[in-house]
């Protein structure tokens, strides 16, 4: 069974342009365990479409860390993120703590 797990926005910059990625996270449940999946895309002056895919993350923290790693690999500088909770967007949170230490970004689990 696949269900929506969370939604978040992440702001990053590249080549002097700020991009806000809107990501929907899905949880796939199989044999009494859950894995998280997410996908988003954007374009820049050198590429028509850049697609970011995260598969089988055990929890939200590792999914966010993997997404940040993919952004950095593609030359983006992640700045901040926010979650969609209770029908509205929460306040922006800095990514410095997530980038500097590989610990939990939030306390959300599958």
C-alpha angles and dihedrals in degrees: 000000000000121000137167109266104179146330126223141168123220124193118210135164132221131170091356093306125113117219126191112206116204110205131187114201120209128198117215115199120205129161097348095312135092133217126189125229130186138170136183138157144201140169134234134187092273100042131044094214132002113196124199117199127181117189133188101357111172094218143000094265094058091043090054091046092051091049091050090050091052091049092050091047089056093050100260122136109219112219113172145337141203136197129229104236132167093358097307141072116267123223119289114267125205117247094211092098093048094048098042097048127027093224127116119306093194136001095246117127134180 
